[in-house]
Amino acid sequence: LNQLKELKTELAALRVAKVTGGAPNKLSKIKVVRLSIAQVLTVIRQNQLKNLREAYAGKKYLPLDLRPKKTRAIRRRLTAAEANAKTAKQAKKEAYFPMRKYA
C-alpha cells in the first residue's frame, strides 16, 4: 500500500510536469508508472481473492464472484448426481434383467 501511494504521488507529479511542459524523459515515464500501479493493484486483488477463497473453503455457499464462471448453459445443467439418478422402477428393472454375458 505504501508502494501504491508513492507511485500515485509520482504519477501526479509527472502529470503536472506534462502540463507545464516538462522534459521528454519525464513524459515517457508516465506509462511505466501507470503500469507499475496496475501491477501493484493486481497483486493486492490476487491476495484478497486468495484470502477469501481460504475463508470460504468448506462452506455451503460461495460468493457469486468466487464461483466458476463457465457459461450460462453449463451452470444451468443438471449435476452429475442428478443426471445419473434412476427411478425406483428403472433400478428394479435393471436389477431383474442385467446385461447378458456371452462366451
Secondary structure, DSSP 4 states (H G I P E B T S, - for coil): -HHHHHHHHHHHHHHHHHHTT--HHHHHHHHHHHHHHHHHHHHHHHHHHHHHHHHHTT-S---GGGS----HHHHHSPPHHHHH---HHHHHHHHHSPPP---
